[in-house]
Amino acid sequence: MAPAICMSLLLTSCEDDVLELMPFNALTEETAFTTPERINLAVVGIYDAAQSGFYAGTAVRGYPFGAAHIEQGDNRGEDMLNLEAFYAITYESTYNAASANNLYHFETLYGVINQANVVIEGLQNAVASNVITAEVAQQYEAEARFLRALAHHELLIHFARPYNHTPDASHLGVPYRTMAVNTPARVEEAAAAGRNTVKESYDLLLQDLNFAEENLPEERANQISRATQGAAIALKTRVLLHKRDWAGVITEGRKLVPESAPYVSPIGGYSLTESPEGPFANNSSNSESIFSFENTANDNASVNGSLGQMYNAATGGRALVAISPIIWNAAFWPEDDARRDITVSTARAIYTSKYRDAATQSDWSPIVRYAEVMLNVAEAIARTEGNGQALELLNAVRGRSTDQLYTDLSGDALVQAIINERRVEFLAEGIRWKDIHRLAVEGTFGPQGIPAKVASANLKFTDYVAASGEVRAGAISVTAIPYDDYRFIWPIPVTETNANPTLAAQQNPGY
């Protein structure tokens, strides 16, 4: 009997009941691609693997993209504040090759990748058997390759140094998997394979996204929760920003962002919602969310992982992660900014209320919004043209939340303002670590390493003084870690290095 469609990890095999599709269909690879309906379920299964991969064997905590990518990304930065032991290893950078959070982030990301590769291979067989047309198969493959690219990029920003670490990006990236690891022979083959360079990884990643753009529909019934042409383009602008290909960001961004207001995308009709709360108040249907992972009352990251439980103190949430005074007090965040209203205060701290459903944990997990694409394009223009449309795009995002707009900015000052705006606009969305990672080598517009942070033990509510421009010195006691320290990136997990001698020899230095 063929192995079940399941969340195979990078090297290891899996049991038949690891992944249930939508959510209770156990299909073998012999049967999954025999009818159009089953093929659709197999494709949906990739999204399910991305939204709720298994943590520590049987638990579901939103790994990798149901919630964990946000929580891990935020806790690696300084703008969100870990209050309890739950994220302490990530927050304080005390992880090792066996630490659960980084280990399962790695393994569940490769689970998504392998699920995508199994489906791509099955689609080829289905076309050969005349079960579906080549055109339908291409669209499904485009979805699989979009998710494969998303997972590989998440791996790169945690487990590899940024693109500009070396002049030609020839340093080690991650193993870029395009082969289904679903037979003993392929397990052996994967167990001997090593890491691609960062350049190779980005080249392959962009190939996947180009294919996705060419073959995904512009609009569909599940416009936000299933990949579209606009989602592929939007993700490309992010990837190219990390690659520091400013011209590429502008070229791709122009497909979605017009050269003048009103800013409504000609593809997908994306636009900023009237209020900054719009993408979160109605996360299943709004004009700004380009791609998100759906959580429901029946399928979510659980009380041990959901965004509503971890971040929100207003509706019975566990409230383990708060907003830090570092960003709350930042002078570039105006005191009258409407984004300050998407929060809730307790006697202990201030929390985001972007995620509001702690009761049934149905908040969707955002991946990319139109506001990000606009700011990606703005930064690329500012870095190449000095000003151009960059200031206008920055103020378009900022202006829906405050009347305090920027004037007469260009060059480095404008780039810095855009980076600052990203910290406010995408607070509690996991973007901060991505920006720290890509900006660290340059060291001009962000910290040159892991930034210093407020320690929960030293936090006082009086530390929150909106727009004051300073934080009480005694509050910041989690020390900064310089870029050249080994802890700037995570180790390849021991589960993988034990199975693969090639990866063992390519372990990130220091671990």
MIGUMAR-237907 format. One record per residue: residue in three letters; z, y, x of N, C-alpha, C, O, CB in turn. Coordinates in steps of 0.05 Angstrom, whole numbers, plus 5000, padded with zeros to 4 digits. Atoms other than C-alpha are relative to their C-alpha. Glycine has a CB too. Example, Ala and Ser with C-alpha at 12.3 -4.5 7.8 and 13.67 -1.06 7.14 Angstrom:
<tornus>
ALA500049765018515649105246500050245018501350245039502550014980/SER499949764984514349795273501450224985501850444995497150095009/
</tornus>
This chain:
<tornus>
MET500049765017500050005000500050255018501450265038502550004981/ALA500149754984498350705026502650154997504050124977497750174991/PRO497549855002504151165042499950214978497750304971500650145027/ALA499949805021506451644988499350275011499750335034502750014987/ILE500349714993504352374988502850105003504450114984498450164978/CYS497349934995510652635020500350205022498350265036501749765006/MET499549804980513753145065500449885027502749885038502550174993/SER499850104973512352805131500750235019499550445017497449865009/LEU499349804981515653185187498049995023496049845022502849965011/LEU501949974979512153355252499249735012496949675016501050185022/LEU500550254987512852665282500949764984499849544986501249995027/THR498750235013517052235237498749934974497450104961503050064996/SER501150095026515051835176502050084978504150194984499549705000/CYS498249925022518151935107500049794979498349614978499150274988/GLU499750205021520551545048498450084976497650314972503049974992/ASP501849965023516551474984501050214980499450324966499549744986/ASP498949835021521351904943500750285011502250424998502349874987/VAL499349744989521852514989499050234984500450424978499150025029/LEU501249785016517152954949499149894973497649704972497750135015/GLU500950065027516252914874498250234991499150464992502349944981/LEU501949795007510253284848500350094971500049924953497249915006/MET500049855026511053764790501749894978500749874956497350034991/PRO498950094974516353494798500549705000501749615019502650155005/PHE499250295002516652754777497649815001497549624986501649964975/ASN502350184997510152434798499949895028499450035047497450154994/ALA500250134974510451934855497349875003496749664990502349785003/LEU502750104997503251834876499649915029500350055048498050224993/THR500850084973500751434935497450135007496050244990499849695001/GLU502549894992494951664976497649854989495449954988499850015030/GLU502250155013490851114944499450104972497150094963500849704998/THR500449925027491851404875499950314996498950404975502249894983/ALA499749715004493052154886497350144998497250364986501550125023/PHE502649865000485652314895497949854984495549874989499150035029/THR501850165017482651864841499150144975497250064962501349744993/THR500849855024482352374784500450305006502050375023501749924975/PRO499649714996481653134781502850094994503950275008498050164983/GLU497349925008488453194747502049935023503750095029500949874974/ARG498250084979491952804802499550165026501450225041499749705006/ILE500649834976488453204856501350274997502450385016496950035004/ASN498649755004491053844825503049975005504250155017499550104972/LEU497250054995498053544826500649985030502650085039500949744986/ALA499650024972497253374899500050285014501550335032497849825013/VAL500149734989495354094914502650154993503750295010497550164990/VAL497549885008501254344874502349905017504350055022500649954970/GLY497950114983505453884916500450145026502650145037499449715006/ILE499749844975504054314978501850244994503650305010497250095011/TYR498349775008507054914942502949914997504850055005499050134975/ASP497350105005512954484922501449945027503850005030499949754983/ALA498950054974514054264994500850275014502850285027498049855018/ALA499449744988513854995016502350144986503850284999497550184998/GLN497849875015518655214962502649865002504749995001499250034970/SER497550155001523854664965499949755017500349535008500749934972/GLY499850224981523554235027502949915002504850054996498950075027/PHE497350124999529453785039501550085026500450085048499949704998/TYR498249924979535254015082502149785004503449704985501450284993/ALA498050204993539653505118499649754983501549624974502850114996/GLY500650255014536152925082499650024971497549944961502249825005/THR500250005029537453055009500550274987499750304964501949804988/ALA499449745012539853764997497550184998495750155014502250145017/VAL502149805003535254314972501350275003503050354987498549974972/ARG498849734995536855005000497850215004498250415018501849995024/GLY502249804999530155354994498650015027497350215033501150274995/TYR501550024975527355125061497149904994496849724978501449825020/PRO499849764983522655385084499650264985500650474993498049985022/PHE500949745012519755905034501250054973500650264961497150004999/GLY498849945025523855834971502250215002502850344982501249754988/ALA497949794995529256285001500650025030501250245039502549934985/ALA498950014973530856075073498550185019499850305037499949725010/HIS501449834982525356465107501050294998501050445018497050004995/ILE498949735004528357105078502850015012503550195027500250074970/GLU497350004991535556915093500249985031501850115043501649784987/GLN500050034971534156685164498850255014499950345034498449755008/GLY501349774989529557275178501950244999502150405018497550074986/ASP498149785002534757775153502449975019503250175031501050024971/ASN497650044984540557465190499450005030501250015047501349744993/ARG500749964972536757495256499850305007499950375030497349875006/GLY500149724996536258245247502750144995504750004993498050134982/GLU497649845001541358805240500550144973502750244968500050205021/ASP499849845024540059105171501449854977502349984958497350084991/MET498450155019543258545130502449895016502249845040498349774987/LEU497550054987550358335145501249734990501849714966502150224995/ASN498850265007552957615145503050034997504450135015499349795021/LEU497249965006559857605113501749755004504149775009500450094972/GLU498550244998561856875118498849825021497049905036500149854972/ALA500950194979560856265163497249894994496049775012502049785003/PHE502450145009554656055124497650055019496249875026499350084972/TYR502349934983549556435167501050095028499550235042498350214987/ALA498949904975554056565227498549925025498150085043502949915003/ILE501550094976550056145276497550175004496850245026499349704997/THR502449834998543756535260500750295006499550415024498449994973/TYR499249724997547257215256500950065028500350275039502150074980/GLU498849954973550957135322498449875022499249885046502849895000/SER501850124980545356755358501449785017501149785041498850215018/THR498550214986549756155375498749734995500049524998502949994992/TYR501450255007544555635355499449845025499349945047497550064984/ASN501050184978542455035397497949824988497249854964502449845012/ALA502250175009537254485391500849824977499049704964499049845023/ALA499150175022541554115340501150164977501950044957502149805010/SER498949835022543654705296498349964975495849964976500050305008/ALA501450085024541954545225497950204990495750134982502049944978/ASN501849805012538855205203497350015013495250005000501350275000/ASN502649984986533555255257498649735001496149725000500450115028/LEU501250274999532454495260498549954974496249864974502249795004/TYR501450075025530854435186497950214992496150154977502149994977/HIS502249815003526755075186497549895013495349895002500750285011/PHE502250124985522354745238498949764985496549744981500949925028/GLU500950255012522054075203498750044973496749914967502349804998/THR501249965026520754325133497450165002495650124985502050154982/LEU502649864996515254795158497949805008495649814998500350225022/TYR502050204994511854205190499649804977497549684975500849845025/GLY500450155025512953835125497950124983496249984972502649984984/VAL502149855015508754365090497349955013495349895000500650304999/ILE502550034985503554315145498849724996496449694992500450065029/ASN501050275003503053565140499149944972497149804967502149795009/GLN500950045028502753575065497350134996495650014982502150144981/ALA502649875002496954065070497849835013495749805002500150285013/ASN502050164986493353625120499449744986497149654985501049945028/VAL500450245017494352995077498150074977496349924971502649894990/VAL501749935023491253365018497250075009495349984996501250254986/ILE502749944990485353635059498549755005496149734998500250185026/GLU501350264995483752935082499349864974497149754971501749825018/GLY500550135026484352665011497850144985496350004971502650004984/LEU502249865014479753204984497349925011495449884995500450305004/GLN502550094989474352995032499149734989496849684983500249995031/ASN500650275011474852285007499350024971497649874961502449815004/ALA500649975028474852524935497250104995495950024976502050194987/VAL502849915002468352894945498049775006496049744992499550245019/ALA501750234993465252284978499849804978497849664975501049875026/SER499950195022467351874918499150134973499250004953502849894997/ASN501049865024464552394868502250044979501650064956497749854988/VAL497849945019471452514837500150294993500550374970502749915012/ILE500249725004470853264846497650105015496549975033502650155009/THR502349884986465253724868500950125027503250175031498650214983/ALA499449874974464854014938501150284996502850375011497550015018/GLU499049735005465954704909502950004992504550165002498350134978/VAL497250025008472454504875501749925024503950025028500449794977/ALA498550094977474654144938500450235020502650255032498649775014/GLN499849774981473354774980502250194991503750305007497450155002/GLN497949825009477855194935502749875005504650015014499650054970/TYR497450134995483454674939500650005030502950045038499949724990/GLU499650004971482454625015500950285009502550315027497549915015/ALA499249734993482955385018502950054994504350195010498250204985/GLU497149975006489755364984501649865021503649975031500649884972/ALA498550154980492054825033500050155027502050155040498849725003/ARG500249864974489555225093501550265000502650355021497150045007/PHE498349765002492855865068502949935005504350075021499750134972/LEU497250084996499555505064500549895028502649935039500849794979/ARG499750094972498355165131500250235019501850225038497649825007/ALA499849764983497155845163502650144997503850225017497750194993/LEU497449875005503256145130502349865015504049995027500650014970/ALA497950154987507655585157499850025030501950055043499849704991/HIS500349984971504755615227500950275010502250295031497249955008/HIS499149734991505956365231503050024999504250145017498750224983/GLU497150005001513156275209501249865024503249955035501049874974/LEU499150144976514055775265499650175025501450185042498449745003/LEU500549844976510956245316502050235003502850295026497250124998/ILE498249774997515656825300502949915006504650085012499950184976/HIS497350104993521856385310500149835025502149845039501049834977/PHE499850194979520055875362498250075025498149915044499249734990/ALA501749924978515156245408500350305005501050454987497049934994/ARG500049724993514956905445497750144986495750014980500050045031/PRO502249865014510657455413497450005015497349935039500950284995/TYR502750024989503257515425499750145026498450045044498050114979/ASN500449844976503758045478502149945022502550105040500250304993/HIS498150084979509057675519498549965027499650035048501449734993/THR501850014976503357535569497450144993496750164969499449705008/PRO502449845007496957945575497949854985496549974969498850105026/ASP502150165014492557375550501149814980499749634970498349855020/ALA498750185020497557035503499849715008499549544990498850054972/SER500350274991497156415546502649855001502749615009498750005028/HIS497450135001504556255538500149804977498549814959502350204999/LEU499850215020506955675495500550114972502350274968502249805008/GLY499649945029506255745420501449764987503649694995497450064987/VAL498950235014507455165373497749804997495349875000501150074971/PRO502250195005503554515360498650084974499850084953501149714998/TYR501549935024498054725312498849754988496949644999497850215006/ARG500750265011497254115267497850034979498150164959502549874988/THR502250025019490653995232499449714992497549664977497550135011/MET500350295005491353235228502349914982504649974987499849845026/ALA497950135016495052855174501449795016500249605026498849884974/VAL498450204986500752475206501149814978503349854967502450135017/ASN499450175023500851905155499649715005499649554987498550094976/THR500250284993499751255193501549965026501950155041497049925003/PRO498650054974503350925251498450095024499650205043500649705003/ALA501749924977497451065297500150305003500250415025497249904996/ARG500049714999497551805279502850105008503150315020499150124974/VAL497449934991505051835288500149995031501350165044502249824987/GLU500150024970503951585359498450225013499150335033498949725008/GLU501649794989498452075370501450275000501350425019497350024984/ALA498549755002502752655346502350005020503050225030501050044971/ALA497850024982508452405388499350055029501150085046501349734998/ALA500949954972504352515451498850285003498150375025497949805008/ALA501349745000501653205432502050225007504350204999498650064973/GLY498349784992504353855460499450254985498050254964499850055029/ARG500249745013504554585442497450145007496650145031502350185008/ASN502249824995498355015435501050255013503450325010498450064974/THR499249734991498455685470500250184976499250114954497950115021/VAL499949815022500056285427497250104992496750124969501850245008/LYS502749925007492856515432498549794984497349854964498450065026/GLU501250215015490355835409501149984972499649944953500449735015/SER498750015026495355835353499050224981498450174958503150025003/TYR501049785016493156515328497149974993496350034971500550275014/ASP502850045006485856345334499649794978498049844959498549905025/LEU500250215021486855715292501150114973500050054952501549755008/LEU498849895024491256085243498050194986497750184961502550165007/LEU501949815012485956625232497549854989496349934970499150215020/GLN502250165011480556085223500849894973499249894954499449765019/ASP499050105026484855795167499950224979499050174956502849895002/LEU500049785019485656475134497250104993496750184970501750235011/ASN502849925006478256645140498849804980497449884961498350015026/PHE501050215019476555985106501250054972499950034952500649715010/ALA498649965025481756135053498850244985498350224961503050055004/GLU501149775013478956825039497249944988496650034966499750235020/GLU502750055009471856565033499949814975497949824960498449875022/ASN500250215020473656014984502150024978502149854959500349735013/LEU498049965021479556264942498950194979497350364985502650105011/PRO500949815021478456604875501450275002503650285013500549884972/GLU498749735000479957344867502250014980504350134985497950214994/GLU498050005021483757224803500449724989498549564989499250204977/ARG499450255012487156634771502450034981503750234981500649785021/ALA497949985020492156474716502750045014504350205004500149754983/ASN497549964984497856404767499450195023499450115046501049725010/GLN501149814981495757034802501950055024501050115046499550274986/ILE498049944979502257124843500949745014501449745038502350154989/SER498750244989504656404853498049805011498949605023501649874980/ARG502050174986498056084875498250185016497550405008498449834980/ALA501549844981493856324933497450114988496049974973499449835025/THR502449865009488256814919498650115025499650115047500650224980/GLN501549874978482957164961501750235011501850275035497350104990/GLY498449784991487457774963502449915017503250055036501050164977/ALA497750104985493357364988499149925029500649985048501249754987/ALA501050074974489157095046499550255017500250265041497549834998/ILE500549754986486957795065502650145008502950235030498250194983/ALA497449874994493958075060501549875022502550015040501750004975/LEU498750144979496757535104498650055027499850065048500249704994/LYS501549934976491257675154500850265012501050295036497050004995/THR499249744989493358395160502749985015503150115035500350214977/ARG497550054987500358155178499649865027500749945047501949844982/VAL500550164975497957645229498650175021499450165044498249754993/LEU501449834981493258145261501850225011501550315034497550124987/LEU498049804991498958655265501749875022502250005043501850094977/HIS498550144979502958135305498249965024499349965047501049734989/LYS501850044978496858015348499350275014498250275036497449874990/ARG500649734990496358775359497050065000496150215017501250045028/ASP502949955004489158765337499850224979499350164955498449744991/TRP499949785019489459455305497450034985497450084961500750265014/ALA502649975014482059485290499749784979498649824957497749985020/GLY500150225020482558805256501750054976500949984954500849745013/VAL498349935023488359035213498550204982498550164957502750125010/ILE501449805016484259635190497749884985497349934962499050235018/THR502350135013478059215176500849834977499749854955498549835021/GLU499050175021481858715135501450164978501050124954501849785010/GLY498549845020486359225102498250164982498950214959501950185015/ARG501949845016480359635079498949854976498049964957497750105017/LYS500950165023478459055034501950034976501149994953499849705008/LEU498049985021484859184994500950294996501750364974502349835006/VAL498949725002486759915009497750205002496450225023502150045023/PRO502149804999481760464991500650215020502950255029499650134972/GLU499749794980480561035039501350264989501950445004497350075012/SER498649785012483661524990501349914974500649714963498050244995/ALA498650065025488261534930498150034977496250194979502550194997/PRO497750185005489161254879499749735014497449625017500349964970/TYR500150254984490960634918500249764981502349664975502350005020/VAL500350245017488560064874498049825014495749915020499050074971/SER501750184985485559464909497649924984497849844961501649755008/PRO502450105013478359304892499949704997498449604980497550095015/ILE499750295003480158574901502849954988504850025000499749855028/GLY497550075012485558324854501450224985503350174970501849915021/GLY498949785015487159014826502950075008504350184992500049934971/TYR497249954992493659074866500550305002498750455010500649865027/SER499249734997497459724865503150015001504449824993499050194977/LEU497149975000504559974876500950024971499750154954500850265016/THR498849965026508959904815501250284999501750405019502249784995/GLU499049735004511460554786502850045013503350245025500250074971/SER497349994988518560404808500249805023498949595022502249934978/PRO499750194978520660064873501449744991501349545005501750125022/GLU498850245010524459574830498149814986498749584979502250084980/GLY501950145015518159344795499449715008499449534992497550144999/PRO500750274991516458734838502349804996501949564996499350005029/PHE497650175003523558464827500949984971502149774963502250095018/ALA499350015028524758644755498349824984499149704964499950284988/ASN501950185013518658254735498449855021496049915025498150154979/ASN501350114976517057814794497749804994496249735012502049865017/SER502250185007512257354756497550144991495450024989500949814978/SER502249865010507757904731500350305006501550454990499749964969/ASN500049714993506958574766497650055018496449875028502750085014/SER502449924986501458954801500349995031498350005045499250274992/GLU499549974972504658954870500349745016499449725039502450175005/SER499650254986506558244887497449855003496049794984502049824984/ILE502550144994500657914921500449705001498749554991498850105026/PHE499450294999503857244935503149965002504450095019498649855023/SER497250084999510756954921500349714993498549594981501750184980/PHE499450275009513856274913501850004976503850144975501449845023/GLU498650015026516156114843502549835002502549615012498249904978/ASN497650165005523355894831500550014970500050214957502450125016/THR499350025028525655674762502849904996504049815016497949834984/ALA497350115006532055464728500249715007502349615013500750054971/ASN500050294995529954744739499149935029499449705037498149874981/ASP501050054973527054814809500550245018499050445017496949934999/ASN499249764985530555284857501549925025501849685031501750184983/ALA498750044974534355354923502949934997504349895018499750245017/SER497350095005541055164891502150215006501450425018500649755016/VAL497949814995547755514895500650035030501950225038502649914986/ASN499649984971547655384970497650135014497550125039500449725011/GLY502349884987541055744982498650214985497150374997498249795008/SER501749815016538256154925500650295007502850365015500549954970/LEU499749724993537056884936502050154982503550314992497350144998/GLY498149885018541057084875502949935007504650105004499549924972/GLN497350094992547056684899500850125027503150225030500249705001/MET499349914973546856894972500350305002501950405018497949905019/TYR500249714996545257634963501450174979502150404985497250075002/ASN499249825022547857884896502949954992503849724989498249964976/ALA497250025008555058034878500450084971502750084961501750185017/ALA499749895026553658294808500149794977501349844957497850194994/THR500450195022552157664767501249735006500049525000497149984993/GLY498750264994556857134793498949875025499449635030499649814977/GLY501050114975553257044859502249965021504350085019497850175011/ARG498150044979556756804921500150235019502150275033499449745015/ALA500049744985554757454956500949965029502850085039501950204987/LEU499350064972554857185027498650185020499450205043499249715006/VAL501549824982549957695056499950284986498950304964497249895006/ALA499949725010550858455046498050175015496850085035502850125002/ILE501649804985546959065066501950115022504250165017499050234981/SER498449894977549359325134500250304999498250434991498849905026/PRO499849714996551960025145497950115019497250355018502850085009/ILE502049914981546860055201497650124986496650334994499149775019/ILE502349895015541160145152500850184978499550384972498349774989/TRP499049835022545160435095500550295010500050484995502649894988/ASN499349744989547261015140497750145014498050365023502449985018/ALA502349894985540461125172499150274989498750304965497749805000/ALA500849735009538461855170497250004988496650184972500150195023/PHE502850005011531161665154499949884972497849884960498249845019/TRP499950105028533461355088501450214983503850234984501549724998/PRO498849775014534561955042502249904980502049694968497950154984/GLU497850075017540961955002499249984971500449824956502250215003/ASP500950015028537162074937497849794995496749794974499150274991/ASP502150205002532261504950500649804978502849694976499649855027/ALA499650185022531261074888500549715009501649554994497650004981/ARG499550274990531560444931502949955004503849725006498549955026/ARG497150034999538960574939501249914974503549814973501350265009/ASP499150085026539560434865499649704995500749594976498750164978/ILE500450295003537159714874502249855015501649685032497149915010/THR497750114986544159534898502349984981502350094959500750195024/VAL497550025015551059364874502350015021502149895042500249754983/SER497749964982557759554906502449854990502949834966500750295004/THR497350125006564359174909501950155019501250335034500049695005/ALA498049884982570759354944499549935029500650065047502849924992/ARG500450104973568258985005497550115013497550195036499949705000/ALA502549934987560959175015498050094979498650094955498949765015/ILE502349935018554259404985498049785003497349695025498850285007/TYR501950225001549258864965497450084987497350274971501349764985/THR502549965014542058844945500149884972501549684968497649885016/SER500450125026540358714872497049954995496249944972501250174978/LYS502850085003533058554885499949724987498149674971498549995027/TYR499950275011535057844867502549994982504750024991500349785023/ARG497949945019539057854804500949764983502849784968499150214981/ASP499450235017539257154774501649795015500549595024497449874989/ALA498350204987545156794805500649784981501349554989502650135009/ALA499250215020546356414740498049775000498949545002500150134972/THR501950215001539856024736498249995025496649815028498350024976/GLN501250004973537156214806497050004999495749865015501049765015/SER502950005004530156364782498550235014496150265009499550014970/ASP501449794985528556964827497849885017498349695032502050165017/TRP502250104983521856864859500450105028501750305033497350104989/SER499649944971521556884935497550155009495350035012500449745016/PRO502449854992516857444958499049935028500549895046500750304999/ILE501350044974511957325014498550255009499050345032498049764998/VAL501449764992507357925014499550184976498750084955497349935015/ARG500549815022506858554972497950215009497350235033502750154993/TYR502049804994501659104968501150225018499750335034498950124974/ALA498849794983506559594999499949925029499550095047502950044992/GLU500250084973506459175062497250045011496950135034500849705003/VAL502749974991498959175067499550305005498250365026498049894979/MET500449714996498959935059501350095026500150255041501150164976/LEU498649924975504060015115498949865024498949985046503049944997/ASN501450134977500459505159497650175008497250235032499149724992/VAL502349844994494159925153500850275011499650375030498350044974/ALA499049744990498060575163500849985029500050165045502450094984/GLU499250024972501060325228497649965018497450085040501949765004/ALA502450054983494360075255498450265003497450315025498349784987/ILE501449754998491160745239501550205018500350335035499650134972/ALA498449824984496861135270499849935030499850115047502949994991/ARG500150084972496360725334497250045012497050055036500749705002/THR502749974990488860825340498850284996497350385012498149804988/GLU501249745007487261495307502050235002501250465000498949994973/GLY498049794998493861865315501150094974503550134971498950235014/ASN499149935027494162055242498149894979498649684967500350314997/GLY501950095019488061985198501349964973502650154963498749735009/GLN498950055027490061665132502949895002504149854982498349804985/ALA497550134997496461375161502350144986503950024972500749975030/LEU497949845012501061935139499949984969501949974956499950295009/GLU500350025029498161915069500949734988502249724967497050054992/LEU499250275009499261165062503049975002504349864984498749785017/LEU497150014997506361225089501450154977503250054965500950125027/ASN498849845021507961775039499549884972501149934954499050285001/ALA500550125026504761384982502249794994503149774971497249864999/VAL497850195004509860824993502750144997504250074979500149805024/ARG497449865000515661285007500350184975502550204964500350175025/GLY499949805021513861774952500749904972501550064955497450144998/ARG499150095027515161324893503049974998504149934977498749724994/SER497150034999522461294915501550265006503950285000500849805020/THR498749754993523961994941498050235003495650185008501549975027/ASP501749764997521162704943500050095029498450275036500950224982/GLN499849914972522962765017497849865016498249655029502849935012/LEU502350124986516062625046499750115028500950325035497450054984/TYR500449914972513762685118497650195001495750174986499549755018/THR502249824995509363245143499650035030501550005046500550284987/ASP500649934972505863395209500949795020501949855041501250275007/LEU499450224982507062715240497449885010495549864996501849784987/SER502350144989502262375287500949845024503249875033497750195008/GLY499350154976502161885345502549844998503049714977500250185023/ASP497650164999508661555365502050074978503349904967501250025027/ALA498149925020512761965317499349894973501049814957500250314998/LEU500950115025508561725259500449705000501249594979497050074995/VAL499550294999508761005282503049944995503649754980499149885027/GLN497150045004516361055286500850044971502549884961501650185018/ALA499349965028516761335216499149774983500449704963498750264990/ILE501050245015512560755190501849765004502549624985497149935008/ILE498150224995517060245224502650054986503749864974500549975031/ASN497549945014523160595196499749954970501549844957500850295004/GLU500550045029520060585126499949714993500949634972497450144992/ARG500050285005518859845132502849894998503349714981498549855023/ARG497250105002526259735144501350054973502849894963501750135022/VAL498949935026527960085079498549854978499749724961499950304995/GLU501750115022522159835036500449704998500449594976497150075005/PHE499950295000522859105056502849895006503149665014498049885019/LEU497350094996530359075062500649764982500049764959502050234994/ALA499350255014532858375042497649844992497849684973501750074976/GLU502350165005525858085043499149845024497049725024497750174991/GLY500550174977526157745111497950115020497249975039499049744991/ILE502049884983521158225144501150105026499750125046498550224985/ARG498949864977525958535193499649845026498949955046502950064996/TRP500350154975525857955243497150005009496550015033501049724997/LYS502850004993518257935241499450255016497950245036498249984975/ASP500549754986518158665262501450025027500250115046500850244982/ILE498650004975523458585315498449835020498149915043502849894997/HIS501450194983519557995344497450135011496950115035499349744984/ARG502649904991512758345347500350265017498550335032498250054977/LEU499649754986515659005374501749985025501950185040501250204981/ALA497950024979520558735426498950055027500250185044501249734999/VAL501149974973515958715487499550305005500150405026497549845003/GLU500649724997513659425475502550175003502650355019498450104975/GLY497449884998520859645464500150304994502050435002500949965028/THR500149715006518860335438500950064971502350254967497150105004/PHE499549955028519360285362502149824988502649834964497449984985/GLY497950185009524659745356501649905023501049975046498749774984/PRO498350104978530059395396498549825018496849665010502449864988/GLN501250184980527959055460501749755003502849695023499650155028/GLY498350245002531358415439501349984973500450114954502150005022/ILE498550035025536158205385502050234999503650265017501549724998/PRO498349765000539858835362503049944996503749724987499150184978/ALA497150015006547358955360500450014969498850134955501650225014/LYS499650025029550358825291502950064993504750045010499249734990/VAL497349975011556358985248501349734995500049554984500050174974/ALA498550255005561558425248501550024974502850224968501949945024/SER498750005026564158235180503050055003504350184985499549744985/ALA497249974997571258205207500950295005503150374999501049835024/ASN499449724994570858935227499050194978499550444980498850085026/LEU501149835021567459195164502150124983504049994974498049844983/LYS498449865020570859715122498150134980495950224988501950225013/PHE501849885019567859985058499450295007497350395001501149984971/THR500449724992568760685086497950025022497150255029502650125009/ASP502249994980563560495139497450084987495550165001499849735014/TYR502549935014558260615086500050304994501550394976499749834974/VAL500349725005556261345089497050065000495850105021501550185022/ALA502949985003549161425062498850235015499750465013499350014971/ALA501649814986544261785107501550175021500650385029498750194981/SER498449854982549762005154498950005029499550185045502849905000/GLY501250024973545861785216501849875021501149885044499350275009/GLU498250134981551761415248501649794987502049784963501850215013/VAL498350225009556060795242502550015017502350045042498649735001/ARG497550004985563360765262499849805024499049575020502449924982/ALA500350164976563460495333501349734999500249535008501050155024/GLY498550255001568659965320498949794981499649564982502850054992/ALA501250195019564459645265498049825014497749595006498750154977/ILE502150144987558959425312501249845024501749965045497750195009/SER498850154978561658855354498649735005499449585022502949944994/VAL501850224993556258315351498050115020496350275013498649874975/THR501549864979553058495417497049945000496249724991501249925027/ALA502950034998545658595429499349795021500949745040498750275007/ILE501050204981541658055465497350095010495550134994499949714987/PRO502649894990536058295511497749804996498149564993500250065029/TYR502450165005528958045502499749775019498949555011497650185001/ASP500450224980528957635566502149794999501949595014499950125028/ASP498050215004534957235543498749774985497149814968502550114985/TYR501250245013533256525522500549994970498949874956501149755013/ARG499350015029536556635454498250164983498450154958502950094997/PHE501949855016531057105432498349824982497649904960498250185017/ILE501550195016527256495407501749754996503549695012497349945012/TRP498650255006529755855376499149775017496849775026499849944970/PRO500850244986529655175411498349824983498749814959502449865011/ILE501350235014524954615393502249804993503849735010497749875017/PRO497850175008529554155353500249745016498149635025499849944971/VAL499550254985532653555387498649764987497949575000503049955003/THR501350225014529653105333497149975010496049755011500050054970/GLU502750014991522753285360499849945029498149795038498650274994/THR500150054972524153295434500849715007499949605027501850205016/ASN499350294996527452605429497749824994497449615006502449934982/ALA502350175008521152335396497550055017495749875018499450044971/ASN502549924987515952695438500650095029501650325032498650224984/PRO499549924973516552715514498450245009499350395026499449775019/THR501649764993511053235518501550254990501750455005497249994987/LEU498549785009515053705474502650045015503550265019500649974970/ALA497549994985521353535512499650165026501350315034501149725006/ALA500749864975517953785575499250294995499150455014497849865015/GLN500949735007515754415538502250154984501750354971497449994983/GLN497749875014522654595509500250305010499750365033502649855005/ASN499649724993523955345507502250025022504349905018500750174976/PRO498049994978527655525572502750094991503050264973499050195022/GLY497349935007535155575568501449804982503849804979500150274987/TYR499050205018535955015518499949725012500749535000498550014973/
</tornus>
